[in-house]
Amino acid sequence: MTQHTAHKFEALLDKHHLKKTAPRLKVLSMLSAKNVATSQPDLEGVMADIDRVTLYRILNAFEEKGIIHKVFDLNGTANYAMCSSNCEENHHHDEHLHFNCTSCNNVYCLDELEIPDLHLPKGFKPDGFTLYATGLCPKCNKVVAKAR
């Protein structure tokens, strides 16, 4: 982790009134370095120095504070990804497409896609929404194309 990145994560923890601990900084570093959402078991596999309960508490605190958001993969496993700067404590603004690859099971947050406004029937007031798509990610699509 670079000095600049460490300062950025420390500022993020300060903003959300969380203590700057080594495990929290490590989780932020791991999640921000990935281009896919990551499950707690996957994080446990690469962070042997952080016990399961501590990791669980860190992920819960980060989700509550609007630092990360939870998205489910095709198997129903919770995965976590960094939130946009629009997310707030107890209110996420992660209305973007979540792409589930049916081959590698990775979950991608496709923030760059523009999602049209939803016009719900009268009387419905949404707090948010989740949009999923399934198919092949670029890496898996390339493998399939080569096999043809």
MODELLER restraints for C-alpha pairs under 7 A, 6 or more apart:
rsr = mdl.restraints
at = mdl.atoms
rsr.add(forms.Gaussian(group=physical.xy_distance, feature=features.Distance(at['CA:9:A'], at['CA:25:A']), mean=6.49, stdev=0.5))
rsr.add(forms.Gaussian(group=physical.xy_distance, feature=features.Distance(at['CA:9:A'], at['CA:28:A']), mean=6.90, stdev=0.5))
rsr.add(forms.Gaussian(group=physical.xy_distance, feature=features.Distance(at['CA:10:A'], at['CA:20:A']), mean=6.12, stdev=0.5))
rsr.add(forms.Gaussian(group=physical.xy_distance, feature=features.Distance(at['CA:13:A'], at['CA:19:A']), mean=6.61, stdev=0.5))
rsr.add(forms.Gaussian(group=physical.xy_distance, feature=features.Distance(at['CA:13:A'], at['CA:20:A']), mean=6.30, stdev=0.5))
rsr.add(forms.Gaussian(group=physical.xy_distance, feature=features.Distance(at['CA:16:A'], at['CA:65:A']), mean=6.39, stdev=0.5))
rsr.add(forms.Gaussian(group=physical.xy_distance, feature=features.Distance(at['CA:23:A'], at['CA:50:A']), mean=6.57, stdev=0.5))
rsr.add(forms.Gaussian(group=physical.xy_distance, feature=features.Distance(at['CA:24:A'], at['CA:58:A']), mean=6.46, stdev=0.5))
rsr.add(forms.Gaussian(group=physical.xy_distance, feature=features.Distance(at['CA:31:A'], at['CA:81:A']), mean=6.22, stdev=0.5))
rsr.add(forms.Gaussian(group=physical.xy_distance, feature=features.Distance(at['CA:31:A'], at['CA:82:A']), mean=6.50, stdev=0.5))
rsr.add(forms.Gaussian(group=physical.xy_distance, feature=features.Distance(at['CA:32:A'], at['CA:82:A']), mean=6.26, stdev=0.5))
rsr.add(forms.Gaussian(group=physical.xy_distance, feature=features.Distance(at['CA:35:A'], at['CA:108:A']), mean=6.93, stdev=0.5))
rsr.add(forms.Gaussian(group=physical.xy_distance, feature=features.Distance(at['CA:36:A'], at['CA:106:A']), mean=6.30, stdev=0.5))
rsr.add(forms.Gaussian(group=physical.xy_distance, feature=features.Distance(at['CA:36:A'], at['CA:107:A']), mean=5.53, stdev=0.5))
rsr.add(forms.Gaussian(group=physical.xy_distance, feature=features.Distance(at['CA:36:A'], at['CA:108:A']), mean=4.80, stdev=0.5))
rsr.add(forms.Gaussian(group=physical.xy_distance, feature=features.Distance(at['CA:36:A'], at['CA:109:A']), mean=6.91, stdev=0.5))
rsr.add(forms.Gaussian(group=physical.xy_distance, feature=features.Distance(at['CA:37:A'], at['CA:79:A']), mean=5.32, stdev=0.5))
rsr.add(forms.Gaussian(group=physical.xy_distance, feature=features.Distance(at['CA:37:A'], at['CA:80:A']), mean=4.98, stdev=0.5))
rsr.add(forms.Gaussian(group=physical.xy_distance, feature=features.Distance(at['CA:37:A'], at['CA:81:A']), mean=4.66, stdev=0.5))
rsr.add(forms.Gaussian(group=physical.xy_distance, feature=features.Distance(at['CA:37:A'], at['CA:107:A']), mean=5.39, stdev=0.5))
rsr.add(forms.Gaussian(group=physical.xy_distance, feature=features.Distance(at['CA:37:A'], at['CA:108:A']), mean=6.13, stdev=0.5))
rsr.add(forms.Gaussian(group=physical.xy_distance, feature=features.Distance(at['CA:38:A'], at['CA:79:A']), mean=4.73, stdev=0.5))
rsr.add(forms.Gaussian(group=physical.xy_distance, feature=features.Distance(at['CA:38:A'], at['CA:80:A']), mean=5.13, stdev=0.5))
rsr.add(forms.Gaussian(group=physical.xy_distance, feature=features.Distance(at['CA:38:A'], at['CA:81:A']), mean=6.61, stdev=0.5))
rsr.add(forms.Gaussian(group=physical.xy_distance, feature=features.Distance(at['CA:39:A'], at['CA:78:A']), mean=5.89, stdev=0.5))
rsr.add(forms.Gaussian(group=physical.xy_distance, feature=features.Distance(at['CA:39:A'], at['CA:79:A']), mean=4.09, stdev=0.5))
rsr.add(forms.Gaussian(group=physical.xy_distance, feature=features.Distance(at['CA:39:A'], at['CA:80:A']), mean=6.08, stdev=0.5))
rsr.add(forms.Gaussian(group=physical.xy_distance, feature=features.Distance(at['CA:40:A'], at['CA:79:A']), mean=6.96, stdev=0.5))
rsr.add(forms.Gaussian(group=physical.xy_distance, feature=features.Distance(at['CA:44:A'], at['CA:52:A']), mean=6.80, stdev=0.5))
rsr.add(forms.Gaussian(group=physical.xy_distance, feature=features.Distance(at['CA:62:A'], at['CA:68:A']), mean=5.64, stdev=0.5))
rsr.add(forms.Gaussian(group=physical.xy_distance, feature=features.Distance(at['CA:63:A'], at['CA:69:A']), mean=5.54, stdev=0.5))
rsr.add(forms.Gaussian(group=physical.xy_distance, feature=features.Distance(at['CA:64:A'], at['CA:89:A']), mean=5.77, stdev=0.5))
rsr.add(forms.Gaussian(group=physical.xy_distance, feature=features.Distance(at['CA:64:A'], at['CA:90:A']), mean=5.11, stdev=0.5))
rsr.add(forms.Gaussian(group=physical.xy_distance, feature=features.Distance(at['CA:65:A'], at['CA:88:A']), mean=6.45, stdev=0.5))
rsr.add(forms.Gaussian(group=physical.xy_distance, feature=features.Distance(at['CA:65:A'], at['CA:89:A']), mean=4.09, stdev=0.5))
rsr.add(forms.Gaussian(group=physical.xy_distance, feature=features.Distance(at['CA:65:A'], at['CA:90:A']), mean=6.11, stdev=0.5))
rsr.add(forms.Gaussian(group=physical.xy_distance, feature=features.Distance(at['CA:66:A'], at['CA:83:A']), mean=6.61, stdev=0.5))
rsr.add(forms.Gaussian(group=physical.xy_distance, feature=features.Distance(at['CA:66:A'], at['CA:87:A']), mean=5.09, stdev=0.5))
rsr.add(forms.Gaussian(group=physical.xy_distance, feature=features.Distance(at['CA:66:A'], at['CA:88:A']), mean=4.82, stdev=0.5))
rsr.add(forms.Gaussian(group=physical.xy_distance, feature=features.Distance(at['CA:66:A'], at['CA:89:A']), mean=4.84, stdev=0.5))
rsr.add(forms.Gaussian(group=physical.xy_distance, feature=features.Distance(at['CA:66:A'], at['CA:90:A']), mean=6.37, stdev=0.5))
rsr.add(forms.Gaussian(group=physical.xy_distance, feature=features.Distance(at['CA:66:A'], at['CA:91:A']), mean=6.73, stdev=0.5))
rsr.add(forms.Gaussian(group=physical.xy_distance, feature=features.Distance(at['CA:66:A'], at['CA:92:A']), mean=6.02, stdev=0.5))
rsr.add(forms.Gaussian(group=physical.xy_distance, feature=features.Distance(at['CA:67:A'], at['CA:82:A']), mean=6.14, stdev=0.5))
rsr.add(forms.Gaussian(group=physical.xy_distance, feature=features.Distance(at['CA:67:A'], at['CA:83:A']), mean=5.38, stdev=0.5))
rsr.add(forms.Gaussian(group=physical.xy_distance, feature=features.Distance(at['CA:68:A'], at['CA:80:A']), mean=6.31, stdev=0.5))
rsr.add(forms.Gaussian(group=physical.xy_distance, feature=features.Distance(at['CA:68:A'], at['CA:81:A']), mean=5.39, stdev=0.5))
rsr.add(forms.Gaussian(group=physical.xy_distance, feature=features.Distance(at['CA:68:A'], at['CA:82:A']), mean=4.31, stdev=0.5))
rsr.add(forms.Gaussian(group=physical.xy_distance, feature=features.Distance(at['CA:68:A'], at['CA:83:A']), mean=4.66, stdev=0.5))
rsr.add(forms.Gaussian(group=physical.xy_distance, feature=features.Distance(at['CA:69:A'], at['CA:80:A']), mean=5.59, stdev=0.5))
rsr.add(forms.Gaussian(group=physical.xy_distance, feature=features.Distance(at['CA:69:A'], at['CA:81:A']), mean=5.60, stdev=0.5))
rsr.add(forms.Gaussian(group=physical.xy_distance, feature=features.Distance(at['CA:69:A'], at['CA:82:A']), mean=6.36, stdev=0.5))
rsr.add(forms.Gaussian(group=physical.xy_distance, feature=features.Distance(at['CA:69:A'], at['CA:83:A']), mean=5.79, stdev=0.5))
rsr.add(forms.Gaussian(group=physical.xy_distance, feature=features.Distance(at['CA:70:A'], at['CA:78:A']), mean=6.15, stdev=0.5))
rsr.add(forms.Gaussian(group=physical.xy_distance, feature=features.Distance(at['CA:70:A'], at['CA:79:A']), mean=5.56, stdev=0.5))
rsr.add(forms.Gaussian(group=physical.xy_distance, feature=features.Distance(at['CA:70:A'], at['CA:80:A']), mean=4.69, stdev=0.5))
rsr.add(forms.Gaussian(group=physical.xy_distance, feature=features.Distance(at['CA:70:A'], at['CA:81:A']), mean=6.72, stdev=0.5))
rsr.add(forms.Gaussian(group=physical.xy_distance, feature=features.Distance(at['CA:71:A'], at['CA:78:A']), mean=5.74, stdev=0.5))
rsr.add(forms.Gaussian(group=physical.xy_distance, feature=features.Distance(at['CA:71:A'], at['CA:79:A']), mean=5.22, stdev=0.5))
rsr.add(forms.Gaussian(group=physical.xy_distance, feature=features.Distance(at['CA:71:A'], at['CA:80:A']), mean=6.22, stdev=0.5))
rsr.add(forms.Gaussian(group=physical.xy_distance, feature=features.Distance(at['CA:72:A'], at['CA:78:A']), mean=4.56, stdev=0.5))
rsr.add(forms.Gaussian(group=physical.xy_distance, feature=features.Distance(at['CA:72:A'], at['CA:79:A']), mean=5.75, stdev=0.5))
rsr.add(forms.Gaussian(group=physical.xy_distance, feature=features.Distance(at['CA:73:A'], at['CA:79:A']), mean=6.93, stdev=0.5))
rsr.add(forms.Gaussian(group=physical.xy_distance, feature=features.Distance(at['CA:73:A'], at['CA:100:A']), mean=6.30, stdev=0.5))
rsr.add(forms.Gaussian(group=physical.xy_distance, feature=features.Distance(at['CA:73:A'], at['CA:105:A']), mean=6.99, stdev=0.5))
rsr.add(forms.Gaussian(group=physical.xy_distance, feature=features.Distance(at['CA:73:A'], at['CA:107:A']), mean=6.26, stdev=0.5))
rsr.add(forms.Gaussian(group=physical.xy_distance, feature=features.Distance(at['CA:74:A'], at['CA:100:A']), mean=6.70, stdev=0.5))
rsr.add(forms.Gaussian(group=physical.xy_distance, feature=features.Distance(at['CA:83:A'], at['CA:94:A']), mean=6.69, stdev=0.5))
rsr.add(forms.Gaussian(group=physical.xy_distance, feature=features.Distance(at['CA:84:A'], at['CA:94:A']), mean=6.99, stdev=0.5))
rsr.add(forms.Gaussian(group=physical.xy_distance, feature=features.Distance(at['CA:86:A'], at['CA:93:A']), mean=6.00, stdev=0.5))
rsr.add(forms.Gaussian(group=physical.xy_distance, feature=features.Distance(at['CA:87:A'], at['CA:93:A']), mean=5.01, stdev=0.5))
rsr.add(forms.Gaussian(group=physical.xy_distance, feature=features.Distance(at['CA:95:A'], at['CA:128:A']), mean=6.83, stdev=0.5))
rsr.add(forms.Gaussian(group=physical.xy_distance, feature=features.Distance(at['CA:95:A'], at['CA:129:A']), mean=6.03, stdev=0.5))
rsr.add(forms.Gaussian(group=physical.xy_distance, feature=features.Distance(at['CA:95:A'], at['CA:130:A']), mean=6.11, stdev=0.5))
rsr.add(forms.Gaussian(group=physical.xy_distance, feature=features.Distance(at['CA:96:A'], at['CA:109:A']), mean=6.80, stdev=0.5))
rsr.add(forms.Gaussian(group=physical.xy_distance, feature=features.Distance(at['CA:96:A'], at['CA:110:A']), mean=6.13, stdev=0.5))
rsr.add(forms.Gaussian(group=physical.xy_distance, feature=features.Distance(at['CA:96:A'], at['CA:111:A']), mean=5.29, stdev=0.5))
rsr.add(forms.Gaussian(group=physical.xy_distance, feature=features.Distance(at['CA:96:A'], at['CA:115:A']), mean=6.82, stdev=0.5))
rsr.add(forms.Gaussian(group=physical.xy_distance, feature=features.Distance(at['CA:96:A'], at['CA:131:A']), mean=6.55, stdev=0.5))
rsr.add(forms.Gaussian(group=physical.xy_distance, feature=features.Distance(at['CA:97:A'], at['CA:109:A']), mean=6.07, stdev=0.5))
rsr.add(forms.Gaussian(group=physical.xy_distance, feature=features.Distance(at['CA:97:A'], at['CA:110:A']), mean=5.22, stdev=0.5))
rsr.add(forms.Gaussian(group=physical.xy_distance, feature=features.Distance(at['CA:97:A'], at['CA:111:A']), mean=6.76, stdev=0.5))
rsr.add(forms.Gaussian(group=physical.xy_distance, feature=features.Distance(at['CA:97:A'], at['CA:131:A']), mean=5.06, stdev=0.5))
rsr.add(forms.Gaussian(group=physical.xy_distance, feature=features.Distance(at['CA:97:A'], at['CA:132:A']), mean=5.73, stdev=0.5))
rsr.add(forms.Gaussian(group=physical.xy_distance, feature=features.Distance(at['CA:98:A'], at['CA:107:A']), mean=6.46, stdev=0.5))
rsr.add(forms.Gaussian(group=physical.xy_distance, feature=features.Distance(at['CA:98:A'], at['CA:108:A']), mean=5.60, stdev=0.5))
rsr.add(forms.Gaussian(group=physical.xy_distance, feature=features.Distance(at['CA:98:A'], at['CA:109:A']), mean=4.80, stdev=0.5))
rsr.add(forms.Gaussian(group=physical.xy_distance, feature=features.Distance(at['CA:98:A'], at['CA:110:A']), mean=6.15, stdev=0.5))
rsr.add(forms.Gaussian(group=physical.xy_distance, feature=features.Distance(at['CA:98:A'], at['CA:131:A']), mean=6.06, stdev=0.5))
rsr.add(forms.Gaussian(group=physical.xy_distance, feature=features.Distance(at['CA:98:A'], at['CA:132:A']), mean=4.75, stdev=0.5))
rsr.add(forms.Gaussian(group=physical.xy_distance, feature=features.Distance(at['CA:98:A'], at['CA:133:A']), mean=6.25, stdev=0.5))
rsr.add(forms.Gaussian(group=physical.xy_distance, feature=features.Distance(at['CA:99:A'], at['CA:107:A']), mean=5.52, stdev=0.5))
rsr.add(forms.Gaussian(group=physical.xy_distance, feature=features.Distance(at['CA:99:A'], at['CA:108:A']), mean=5.01, stdev=0.5))
rsr.add(forms.Gaussian(group=physical.xy_distance, feature=features.Distance(at['CA:99:A'], at['CA:109:A']), mean=6.49, stdev=0.5))
rsr.add(forms.Gaussian(group=physical.xy_distance, feature=features.Distance(at['CA:99:A'], at['CA:132:A']), mean=5.77, stdev=0.5))
rsr.add(forms.Gaussian(group=physical.xy_distance, feature=features.Distance(at['CA:99:A'], at['CA:133:A']), mean=4.78, stdev=0.5))
rsr.add(forms.Gaussian(group=physical.xy_distance, feature=features.Distance(at['CA:99:A'], at['CA:134:A']), mean=5.65, stdev=0.5))
rsr.add(forms.Gaussian(group=physical.xy_distance, feature=features.Distance(at['CA:100:A'], at['CA:106:A']), mean=5.94, stdev=0.5))
rsr.add(forms.Gaussian(group=physical.xy_distance, feature=features.Distance(at['CA:100:A'], at['CA:107:A']), mean=4.62, stdev=0.5))
rsr.add(forms.Gaussian(group=physical.xy_distance, feature=features.Distance(at['CA:100:A'], at['CA:108:A']), mean=6.58, stdev=0.5))
rsr.add(forms.Gaussian(group=physical.xy_distance, feature=features.Distance(at['CA:100:A'], at['CA:133:A']), mean=6.12, stdev=0.5))
rsr.add(forms.Gaussian(group=physical.xy_distance, feature=features.Distance(at['CA:100:A'], at['CA:134:A']), mean=4.74, stdev=0.5))
rsr.add(forms.Gaussian(group=physical.xy_distance, feature=features.Distance(at['CA:100:A'], at['CA:135:A']), mean=6.58, stdev=0.5))
rsr.add(forms.Gaussian(group=physical.xy_distance, feature=features.Distance(at['CA:101:A'], at['CA:107:A']), mean=6.49, stdev=0.5))
rsr.add(forms.Gaussian(group=physical.xy_distance, feature=features.Distance(at['CA:101:A'], at['CA:134:A']), mean=5.78, stdev=0.5))
rsr.add(forms.Gaussian(group=physical.xy_distance, feature=features.Distance(at['CA:101:A'], at['CA:135:A']), mean=5.15, stdev=0.5))
rsr.add(forms.Gaussian(group=physical.xy_distance, feature=features.Distance(at['CA:101:A'], at['CA:136:A']), mean=4.82, stdev=0.5))
rsr.add(forms.Gaussian(group=physical.xy_distance, feature=features.Distance(at['CA:101:A'], at['CA:137:A']), mean=5.44, stdev=0.5))
rsr.add(forms.Gaussian(group=physical.xy_distance, feature=features.Distance(at['CA:102:A'], at['CA:134:A']), mean=6.37, stdev=0.5))
rsr.add(forms.Gaussian(group=physical.xy_distance, feature=features.Distance(at['CA:102:A'], at['CA:135:A']), mean=5.43, stdev=0.5))
rsr.add(forms.Gaussian(group=physical.xy_distance, feature=features.Distance(at['CA:102:A'], at['CA:136:A']), mean=5.95, stdev=0.5))
rsr.add(forms.Gaussian(group=physical.xy_distance, feature=features.Distance(at['CA:103:A'], at['CA:136:A']), mean=6.41, stdev=0.5))
rsr.add(forms.Gaussian(group=physical.xy_distance, feature=features.Distance(at['CA:103:A'], at['CA:140:A']), mean=6.58, stdev=0.5))
